[in-house]
């Protein structure tokens, strides 16, 4: 279910109407609260003018918490991206001799 919610949130954020409709047609969508289904349908119908998918993201966060996910997948990717751009600290004496 968490993977399904992750896909749904991604599609909602990207405003991928085709993917949103595919996910709403999936049998797992019947387990979604009505507020999440309504929000997804509104985003699929309204395009880019609609608000952020807060109900879907809240459900994703709650489900991840209940399943015991230790860290947010978005936070993990942010940490790895920050590690890739980490600045190297050099001792001052190395800088003074160059």
FIKOLZA-1660 file (N, C-alpha, C; in steps of 0.1 Angstrom, whole numbers, plus 5000, padded with zeros to 4 digits):
% residues 98
   i   px   py   pz ch aa at
   1 5008 4988 5000  A  X  N
   1 5000 5000 5000  A  X CA
   1 5009 5013 5000  A  X  C
   2 5020 5012 5007  A  X  N
   2 5029 5024 5008  A  X CA
   2 5034 5027 4994  A  X  C
   3 5038 5017 4986  A  X  N
   3 5042 5019 4973  A  X CA
   3 5032 5025 4964  A  X  C
   4 5019 5020 4966  A  X  N
   4 5008 5026 4958  A  X CA
   4 5006 5041 4962  A  X  C
   5 5007 5044 4974  A  X  N
   5 5005 5058 4979  A  X CA
   5 5017 5067 4974  A  X  C
   6 5028 5061 4973  A  X  N
   6 5040 5068 4968  A  X CA
   6 5038 5072 4953  A  X  C
   7 5033 5062 4946  A  X  N
   7 5030 5064 4932  A  X CA
   7 5019 5074 4930  A  X  C
   8 5009 5074 4938  A  X  N
   8 4998 5083 4937  A  X CA
   8 5002 5097 4940  A  X  C
   9 5010 5099 4951  A  X  N
   9 5015 5112 4955  A  X CA
   9 5024 5118 4944  A  X  C
  10 5032 5109 4938  A  X  N
  10 5041 5114 4927  A  X CA
  10 5033 5118 4915  A  X  C
  11 5023 5111 4912  A  X  N
  11 5014 5114 4900  A  X CA
  11 5007 5127 4903  A  X  C
  12 5002 5129 4915  A  X  N
  12 4994 5141 4919  A  X CA
  12 5003 5153 4919  A  X  C
  13 5015 5152 4924  A  X  N
  13 5024 5163 4924  A  X CA
  13 5028 5167 4910  A  X  C
  14 5031 5157 4901  A  X  N
  14 5034 5160 4888  A  X CA
  14 5023 5163 4879  A  X  C
  15 5010 5162 4884  A  X  N
  15 4998 5165 4877  A  X CA
  15 4997 5156 4864  A  X  C
  16 5002 5143 4866  A  X  N
  16 5001 5134 4855  A  X CA
  16 4987 5128 4854  A  X  C
  17 4978 5134 4847  A  X  N
  17 4964 5130 4846  A  X CA
  17 4962 5115 4842  A  X  C
  18 4970 5111 4832  A  X  N
  18 4968 5097 4828  A  X CA
  18 4972 5087 4839  A  X  C
  19 4983 5090 4846  A  X  N
  19 4987 5081 4857  A  X CA
  19 4978 5082 4869  A  X  C
  20 4973 5094 4872  A  X  N
  20 4963 5095 4883  A  X CA
  20 4951 5086 4880  A  X  C
  21 4946 5087 4868  A  X  N
  21 4934 5079 4864  A  X CA
  21 4937 5064 4865  A  X  C
  22 4949 5060 4861  A  X  N
  22 4952 5046 4861  A  X CA
  22 4953 5041 4876  A  X  C
  23 4958 5050 4885  A  X  N
  23 4959 5046 4899  A  X CA
  23 4945 5046 4905  A  X  C
  24 4937 5055 4902  A  X  N
  24 4923 5055 4907  A  X CA
  24 4915 5043 4902  A  X  C
  25 4919 5038 4891  A  X  N
  25 4912 5026 4886  A  X CA
  25 4917 5013 4892  A  X  C
  26 4929 5014 4899  A  X  N
  26 4935 5002 4905  A  X CA
  26 4926 4997 4917  A  X  C
  27 4926 4984 4919  A  X  N
  27 4918 4979 4931  A  X CA
  27 4922 4985 4944  A  X  C
  28 4935 4988 4946  A  X  N
  28 4939 4994 4959  A  X CA
  28 4933 5008 4962  A  X  C
  29 4928 5015 4951  A  X  N
  29 4922 5028 4953  A  X CA
  29 4909 5027 4961  A  X  C
  30 4903 5016 4962  A  X  N
  30 4891 5014 4970  A  X CA
  30 4894 5015 4985  A  X  C
  31 4906 5013 4989  A  X  N
  31 4910 5013 5003  A  X CA
  31 4913 5028 5007  A  X  C
  32 4914 5037 4997  A  X  N
  32 4917 5051 5001  A  X CA
  32 4905 5058 5007  A  X  C
  33 4907 5067 5016  A  X  N
  33 4896 5074 5022  A  X CA
  33 4890 5083 5011  A  X  C
  34 4877 5086 5013  A  X  N
  34 4870 5094 5003  A  X CA
  34 4877 5107 5000  A  X  C
  35 4882 5114 5010  A  X  N
  35 4889 5127 5008  A  X CA
  35 4901 5126 4999  A  X  C
  36 4908 5115 4999  A  X  N
  36 4920 5113 4991  A  X CA
  36 4915 5110 4976  A  X  C
  37 4905 5102 4975  A  X  N
  37 4900 5099 4961  A  X CA
  37 4894 5111 4955  A  X  C
  38 4886 5119 4963  A  X  N
  38 4880 5131 4958  A  X CA
  38 4891 5141 4954  A  X  C
  39 4902 5142 4962  A  X  N
  39 4913 5151 4959  A  X CA
  39 4920 5147 4946  A  X  C
  40 4922 5134 4944  A  X  N
  40 4929 5129 4932  A  X CA
  40 4920 5132 4920  A  X  C
  41 4907 5130 4921  A  X  N
  41 4898 5132 4910  A  X CA
  41 4898 5147 4906  A  X  C
  42 4898 5155 4916  A  X  N
  42 4898 5170 4914  A  X CA
  42 4911 5174 4907  A  X  C
  43 4922 5169 4911  A  X  N
  43 4935 5173 4905  A  X CA
  43 4935 5168 4891  A  X  C
  44 4930 5155 4888  A  X  N
  44 4930 5150 4875  A  X CA
  44 4920 5158 4866  A  X  C
  45 4910 5163 4871  A  X  N
  45 4900 5171 4863  A  X CA
  45 4904 5186 4862  A  X  C
  46 4911 5191 4872  A  X  N
  46 4914 5205 4872  A  X CA
  46 4927 5209 4866  A  X  C
  47 4936 5200 4865  A  X  N
  47 4949 5203 4859  A  X CA
  47 4958 5210 4869  A  X  C
  48 4965 5220 4865  A  X  N
  48 4975 5227 4873  A  X CA
  48 4970 5238 4882  A  X  C
  49 4958 5242 4881  A  X  N
  49 4952 5252 4889  A  X CA
  49 4948 5247 4903  A  X  C
  50 4948 5235 4905  A  X  N
  50 4944 5229 4918  A  X CA
  50 4955 5230 4929  A  X  C
  51 4951 5228 4941  A  X  N
  51 4961 5229 4952  A  X CA
  51 4969 5217 4953  A  X  C
  52 4979 5217 4962  A  X  N
  52 4987 5205 4965  A  X CA
  52 4979 5194 4970  A  X  C
  53 4983 5182 4968  A  X  N
  53 4976 5170 4972  A  X CA
  53 4978 5167 4987  A  X  C
  54 4974 5175 4996  A  X  N
  54 4976 5174 5010  A  X CA
  54 4970 5162 5017  A  X  C
  55 4958 5158 5012  A  X  N
  55 4952 5146 5018  A  X CA
  55 4960 5134 5015  A  X  C
  56 4964 5133 5002  A  X  N
  56 4972 5121 4998  A  X CA
  56 4985 5120 5005  A  X  C
  57 4992 5132 5007  A  X  N
  57 5005 5132 5013  A  X CA
  57 5003 5129 5028  A  X  C
  58 4993 5134 5034  A  X  N
  58 4990 5131 5048  A  X CA
  58 4988 5116 5050  A  X  C
  59 4980 5110 5042  A  X  N
  59 4978 5096 5043  A  X CA
  59 4991 5088 5041  A  X  C
  60 4999 5092 5031  A  X  N
  60 5012 5085 5029  A  X CA
  60 5020 5086 5042  A  X  C
  61 5021 5098 5048  A  X  N
  61 5029 5100 5060  A  X CA
  61 5024 5091 5071  A  X  C
  62 5011 5091 5073  A  X  N
  62 5005 5083 5084  A  X CA
  62 5007 5068 5082  A  X  C
  63 5006 5064 5069  A  X  N
  63 5008 5050 5066  A  X CA
  63 5022 5046 5068  A  X  C
  64 5031 5054 5064  A  X  N
  64 5046 5051 5066  A  X CA
  64 5049 5050 5081  A  X  C
  65 5043 5059 5089  A  X  N
  65 5045 5059 5103  A  X CA
  65 5040 5047 5110  A  X  C
  66 5028 5043 5106  A  X  N
  66 5021 5031 5111  A  X CA
  66 5029 5018 5107  A  X  C
  67 5035 5018 5096  A  X  N
  67 5043 5006 5091  A  X CA
  67 5057 5006 5097  A  X  C
  68 5060 5017 5104  A  X  N
  68 5073 5017 5111  A  X CA
  68 5085 5021 5102  A  X  C
  69 5082 5028 5091  A  X  N
  69 5093 5033 5083  A  X CA
  69 5101 5043 5091  A  X  C
  70 5114 5041 5092  A  X  N
  70 5122 5048 5100  A  X CA
  70 5125 5062 5095  A  X  C
  71 5126 5064 5082  A  X  N
  71 5129 5077 5076  A  X CA
  71 5121 5079 5064  A  X  C
  72 5118 5092 5061  A  X  N
  72 5111 5096 5049  A  X CA
  72 5120 5093 5037  A  X  C
  73 5115 5086 5026  A  X  N
  73 5123 5084 5014  A  X CA
  73 5128 5097 5008  A  X  C
  74 5120 5107 5009  A  X  N
  74 5124 5120 5003  A  X CA
  74 5136 5125 5011  A  X  C
  75 5136 5123 5024  A  X  N
  75 5148 5128 5032  A  X CA
  75 5160 5120 5029  A  X  C
  76 5159 5107 5026  A  X  N
  76 5170 5099 5023  A  X CA
  76 5176 5104 5010  A  X  C
  77 5168 5107 5000  A  X  N
  77 5174 5112 4987  A  X CA
  77 5180 5125 4989  A  X  C
  78 5174 5134 4997  A  X  N
  78 5180 5147 5000  A  X CA
  78 5194 5146 5006  A  X  C
  79 5195 5136 5016  A  X  N
  79 5208 5134 5023  A  X CA
  79 5218 5129 5013  A  X  C
  80 5215 5120 5004  A  X  N
  80 5225 5115 4994  A  X CA
  80 5228 5126 4984  A  X  C
  81 5219 5135 4980  A  X  N
  81 5222 5146 4971  A  X CA
  81 5231 5155 4978  A  X  C
  82 5229 5158 4991  A  X  N
  82 5238 5167 4999  A  X CA
  82 5252 5162 5000  A  X  C
  83 5253 5148 5002  A  X  N
  83 5266 5142 5003  A  X CA
  83 5273 5143 4990  A  X  C
  84 5267 5143 4979  A  X  N
  84 5273 5144 4966  A  X CA
  84 5279 5157 4964  A  X  C
  85 5273 5168 4970  A  X  N
  85 5278 5181 4968  A  X CA
  85 5285 5187 4980  A  X  C
  86 5290 5178 4989  A  X  N
  86 5297 5182 5001  A  X CA
  86 5310 5189 4998  A  X  C
  87 5313 5200 5004  A  X  N
  87 5325 5207 5002  A  X CA
  87 5336 5201 5010  A  X  C
  88 5348 5199 5005  A  X  N
  88 5359 5194 5012  A  X CA
  88 5366 5205 5020  A  X  C
  89 5368 5202 5033  A  X  N
  89 5375 5211 5041  A  X CA
  89 5390 5208 5041  A  X  C
  90 5398 5218 5038  A  X  N
  90 5413 5216 5038  A  X CA
  90 5418 5224 5050  A  X  C
  91 5429 5218 5056  A  X  N
  91 5435 5226 5067  A  X CA
  91 5441 5239 5062  A  X  C
  92 5442 5249 5071  A  X  N
  92 5446 5262 5066  A  X CA
  92 5461 5262 5061  A  X  C
  93 5469 5253 5067  A  X  N
  93 5483 5253 5063  A  X CA
  93 5484 5249 5048  A  X  C
  94 5476 5240 5043  A  X  N
  94 5476 5236 5029  A  X CA
  94 5472 5248 5020  A  X  C
  95 5463 5255 5025  A  X  N
  95 5458 5267 5017  A  X CA
  95 5469 5278 5016  A  X  C
  96 5477 5279 5027  A  X  N
  96 5487 5290 5028  A  X CA
  96 5499 5287 5020  A  X  C
  97 5502 5274 5017  A  X  N
  97 5514 5270 5009  A  X CA
  97 5511 5270 4994  A  X  C
  98 5498 5271 4990  A  X  N
  98 5496 5270 4976  A  X CA
  98 5496 5283 4969  A  X  C
% end
